[in-house]
Amino acid sequence: MSLSRYAPHQIRARYQRALSALPIPAASAAGIDPKRLTILGATSIAERQIIFGTLADAPRLWLAFNDTEPDLIGYMTGLVVGEPDLWISDPAHQAWALEGDNTTLLKCAAARVWFACLRDCEG
């Protein structure tokens, strides 16, 4: 038994923060061709070139590797409310996303790209 009566709440809060930091597996994005993305921004994370883009057919902020051949990573949601989630559409990229702080860096970069685009588009 803990000495603090708030210990269960603190444990739940830490658990929730840890869960929200993980990427979420998504259904396959078989119809999405990364070469057709309208590129909104790019960054380098863990020595890999990442592009952020959108498609008219599937309006999301999509992420793809761009260093060898565009290879779809997944997409971001929750950027508008300030709680970004990374959805991994290709299970092969799950291990890379979990390495170090790659997920956190992807979320931060996606937020920068998203809000820069909003600022530029809305004037």
Backbone as numpy.savetxt, mean C-alpha at the origin, in Angstrom:
# Nx Ny Nz CAx CAy CAz Cx Cy Cz
-2.24 -12.00 36.54 -3.07 -10.82 36.54 -2.19 -9.58 36.54
-2.54 -8.64 35.73 -1.76 -7.40 35.62 -2.12 -6.45 36.74
-1.15 -5.61 37.08 -1.40 -4.61 38.11 -2.26 -3.47 37.57
-2.23 -3.26 36.29 -3.01 -2.19 35.68 -4.35 -2.72 35.21
-5.41 -2.02 35.56 -6.72 -2.48 35.10 -6.95 -2.17 33.63
-6.05 -1.37 33.03 -6.17 -1.02 31.61 -5.30 -1.91 30.72
-4.62 -2.86 31.29 -3.71 -3.71 30.52 -4.39 -4.39 29.34
-5.58 -4.97 29.48 -6.22 -5.60 28.31 -6.47 -4.60 27.18
-6.82 -3.37 27.51 -7.05 -2.36 26.48 -5.74 -1.99 25.78
-4.66 -1.92 26.54 -3.36 -1.60 25.95 -2.90 -2.73 25.03
-3.14 -3.94 25.46 -2.76 -5.09 24.63 -3.57 -5.10 23.35
-4.88 -4.84 23.44 -5.73 -4.79 22.24 -5.30 -3.67 21.31
-4.93 -2.52 21.87 -4.50 -1.40 21.04 -3.20 -1.73 20.32
-2.25 -2.36 21.00 -1.00 -2.76 20.35 -1.25 -3.80 19.26
-2.14 -4.73 19.55 -2.48 -5.78 18.57 -3.12 -5.15 17.34
-4.01 -4.20 17.53 -4.67 -3.52 16.41 -3.66 -2.75 15.57
-2.70 -2.07 16.21 -1.67 -1.35 15.47 -0.82 -2.32 14.66
-0.48 -3.46 15.25 0.32 -4.46 14.54 -0.44 -5.03 13.35
-1.71 -5.30 13.52 -2.52 -5.81 12.41 -2.66 -4.80 11.29
-2.85 -3.54 11.63 -3.04 -2.53 10.59 -1.77 -2.26 9.81
-0.63 -2.65 10.36 0.65 -2.45 9.66 0.91 -3.54 8.62
0.18 -4.64 8.67 0.41 -5.75 7.75 -0.33 -5.54 6.43
0.25 -6.03 5.32 -0.49 -5.99 4.06 -1.62 -7.02 4.08
-2.66 -6.75 3.32 -3.84 -7.61 3.28 -3.85 -8.38 1.97
-4.00 -9.70 2.01 -4.11 -10.44 0.74 -5.41 -10.07 0.03
-5.32 -9.86 -1.27 -6.49 -9.47 -2.06 -6.79 -10.54 -3.09
-7.98 -10.48 -3.62 -8.33 -11.38 -4.71 -7.44 -11.07 -5.91
-7.28 -12.00 -6.77 -6.44 -11.82 -7.94 -6.90 -10.64 -8.78
-5.94 -9.89 -9.28 -6.24 -8.76 -10.16 -5.85 -9.15 -11.57
-6.40 -10.25 -12.06 -6.01 -10.82 -13.34 -6.25 -9.87 -14.51
-7.25 -9.02 -14.44 -7.57 -8.14 -15.56 -6.77 -6.85 -15.58
-5.88 -6.66 -14.64 -5.13 -5.40 -14.54 -3.76 -5.59 -15.20
-3.49 -4.78 -16.20 -2.20 -4.80 -16.88 -1.39 -3.60 -16.39
-0.30 -3.83 -15.67 0.49 -2.72 -15.14 1.05 -1.79 -16.22
1.18 -2.28 -17.45 1.69 -1.44 -18.52 0.68 -0.39 -18.95
-0.59 -0.58 -18.61 -1.65 0.37 -18.99 -1.90 1.42 -17.91
-1.17 1.36 -16.79 -1.39 2.31 -15.71 -1.04 3.73 -16.14
-1.88 4.68 -15.73 -1.53 6.08 -15.86 -0.69 6.41 -14.64
0.59 6.63 -14.84 1.52 6.77 -13.72 1.34 8.14 -13.06
1.11 8.10 -11.75 0.93 9.30 -10.96 2.18 9.67 -10.17
3.03 8.70 -9.93 4.24 8.95 -9.17 5.10 7.71 -9.12
6.32 7.89 -8.62 7.25 6.77 -8.50 8.16 7.01 -7.31
8.72 5.94 -6.80 9.66 6.01 -5.69 10.54 4.78 -5.71
11.55 4.80 -4.87 12.43 3.64 -4.72 12.35 3.17 -3.28
12.02 1.89 -3.10 11.92 1.29 -1.77 12.70 -0.01 -1.78
13.61 -0.15 -0.85 14.44 -1.36 -0.73 15.10 -1.70 -2.06
15.66 -0.67 -2.70 16.38 -0.82 -3.96 15.51 -1.35 -5.11
14.21 -1.15 -5.01 13.27 -1.52 -6.09 12.52 -0.26 -6.51
12.32 -0.10 -7.81 11.56 1.02 -8.33 10.07 0.68 -8.28
9.30 1.53 -7.64 7.85 1.33 -7.50 7.14 2.46 -8.22
6.12 2.11 -9.01 5.28 3.13 -9.63 3.89 3.07 -9.02
3.26 4.22 -8.96 1.89 4.36 -8.48 1.07 4.88 -9.64
-0.05 4.23 -9.90 -0.85 4.64 -11.03 -2.31 4.27 -10.86
-3.09 4.65 -11.84 -4.51 4.37 -11.82 -4.96 3.93 -13.21
-6.11 3.31 -13.25 -6.75 2.90 -14.50 -8.19 3.39 -14.49
-8.68 3.81 -15.65 -10.07 4.24 -15.73 -11.02 3.07 -15.46
-10.62 1.86 -15.87 -11.46 0.67 -15.69 -11.52 0.22 -14.24
-10.50 0.51 -13.46 -10.41 0.07 -12.07 -9.82 1.21 -11.24
-10.66 2.18 -10.85 -10.15 3.38 -10.18 -9.67 3.13 -8.75
-8.42 2.78 -8.64 -7.73 2.61 -7.37 -6.32 3.15 -7.55
-5.60 3.28 -6.46 -4.19 3.62 -6.56 -3.41 2.30 -6.60
-2.98 1.92 -7.79 -2.29 0.66 -8.01 -0.80 0.84 -7.81
-0.12 -0.22 -7.36 1.32 -0.22 -7.16 1.92 -1.32 -8.01
3.05 -1.03 -8.62 3.73 -2.03 -9.45 5.23 -1.82 -9.38
5.98 -2.90 -9.50 7.43 -2.80 -9.63 7.73 -2.29 -11.04
8.74 -1.44 -11.16 9.08 -0.89 -12.46 10.55 -1.08 -12.80
11.29 -1.83 -11.98 12.73 -1.91 -12.21 13.12 -2.87 -13.32
12.40 -3.91 -13.56 12.71 -4.81 -14.67 11.56 -4.81 -15.67
10.42 -5.19 -15.22 9.21 -5.18 -16.04 8.08 -4.80 -15.10
7.14 -3.98 -15.54 6.04 -3.67 -14.61 5.36 -4.94 -14.12
5.36 -5.12 -12.83 4.80 -6.30 -12.20 3.90 -5.83 -11.06
2.62 -6.10 -11.16 1.63 -5.58 -10.22 1.85 -6.10 -8.80
1.92 -5.19 -7.85 2.02 -5.54 -6.43 0.62 -5.64 -5.83
-0.17 -4.61 -6.05 -1.51 -4.56 -5.48 -2.05 -3.13 -5.55
-2.85 -2.77 -4.56 -3.45 -1.44 -4.55 -3.59 -0.94 -3.12
-3.85 0.36 -3.01 -4.01 1.01 -1.71 -5.47 1.45 -1.55
-5.96 1.34 -0.34 -7.27 1.89 0.02 -7.09 2.69 1.31
-8.09 3.49 1.65 -8.08 4.22 2.91 -7.22 5.46 2.94
-6.73 5.90 1.79 -5.87 7.08 1.76 -6.64 8.35 2.12
-7.88 8.44 1.70 -8.68 9.64 1.94 -8.91 9.88 3.43
-9.13 8.82 4.18 -9.40 8.96 5.62 -8.13 8.90 6.46
-6.97 8.77 5.81 -5.71 8.78 6.54 -5.34 7.46 7.20
-6.00 6.37 6.78 -5.69 5.04 7.30 -5.43 4.10 6.12
-4.27 4.26 5.47 -4.02 3.46 4.26 -3.83 1.98 4.56
-4.37 1.18 3.66 -4.20 -0.27 3.71 -3.59 -0.71 2.39
-2.64 -1.61 2.48 -2.00 -2.18 1.30 -2.62 -3.55 1.03
-3.18 -3.71 -0.15 -3.78 -4.97 -0.58 -2.84 -5.60 -1.59
-2.31 -6.77 -1.27 -1.38 -7.48 -2.14 -2.17 -8.41 -3.06
-2.10 -8.15 -4.37 -2.87 -8.97 -5.31 -2.08 -10.17 -5.82
-0.76 -10.14 -5.65 0.07 -11.27 -6.08 0.78 -11.84 -4.85
0.44 -13.06 -4.45 1.05 -13.65 -3.25 2.57 -13.72 -3.31
3.15 -13.69 -4.49 4.61 -13.75 -4.62 5.27 -12.50 -4.04
4.54 -11.40 -3.93 5.10 -10.15 -3.40 4.87 -9.98 -1.90
4.17 -10.90 -1.29 3.86 -10.81 0.15 5.15 -10.79 0.98
6.10 -11.66 0.65 7.34 -11.73 1.42 8.12 -10.43 1.32
8.19 -9.84 0.11 8.90 -8.57 -0.05 8.23 -7.46 0.75
6.91 -7.44 0.73 6.18 -6.39 1.46 6.38 -6.50 2.97
6.58 -7.72 3.47 6.77 -7.91 4.90 8.21 -7.69 5.37
9.15 -7.60 4.44 10.55 -7.38 4.81 10.73 -5.99 5.41
11.41 -5.94 6.53 11.74 -4.66 7.15 10.51 -3.79 7.32
10.63 -2.56 6.85 9.50 -1.63 6.94 8.98 -1.27 5.55
9.04 -2.22 4.61 8.58 -1.96 3.25 7.11 -1.58 3.18
6.26 -2.23 3.97 4.83 -1.90 3.96 4.61 -0.47 4.42
5.27 -0.08 5.49 5.13 1.28 6.01 5.63 2.30 4.99
6.76 2.01 4.36 7.29 2.92 3.34 6.37 3.03 2.13
5.77 1.90 1.73 4.81 1.94 0.62 3.59 2.79 0.98
3.10 2.64 2.20 1.93 3.42 2.62 2.25 4.91 2.65
3.41 5.27 3.16 3.81 6.69 3.22 3.98 7.26 1.81
4.65 6.51 0.95 4.86 6.97 -0.43 3.53 7.11 -1.17
2.64 6.15 -0.96 1.32 6.21 -1.62 0.54 7.44 -1.14
0.61 7.74 0.14 -0.09 8.92 0.67 0.50 10.19 0.05
1.82 10.27 -0.07 2.44 11.45 -0.69 1.98 11.61 -2.13
1.98 10.52 -2.89 1.55 10.57 -4.29 0.08 10.96 -4.39
-0.74 10.34 -3.56 -2.19 10.60 -3.59 -2.50 12.07 -3.31
-1.93 12.62 -2.24 -2.25 13.99 -1.86 -1.58 15.00 -2.80
-0.44 14.66 -3.38 0.16 15.54 -4.40 -0.73 15.61 -5.62
-1.30 14.47 -6.03 -2.21 14.44 -7.17 -3.47 15.25 -6.88
-4.01 15.11 -5.69 -5.20 15.88 -5.32 -4.90 17.37 -5.35
-3.75 17.75 -4.80 -3.37 19.15 -4.77 -3.19 19.70 -6.19
-2.55 18.93 -7.06 -2.32 19.39 -8.43 -3.60 19.43 -9.25
-4.50 18.47 -9.03 -5.73 18.41 -9.80 -6.76 19.44 -9.35
-6.83 19.68 -8.04 -7.83 20.61 -7.52 -7.32 22.06 -7.52
-6.05 22.23 -7.69 -5.47 23.56 -7.78 -5.15 24.20 -6.52
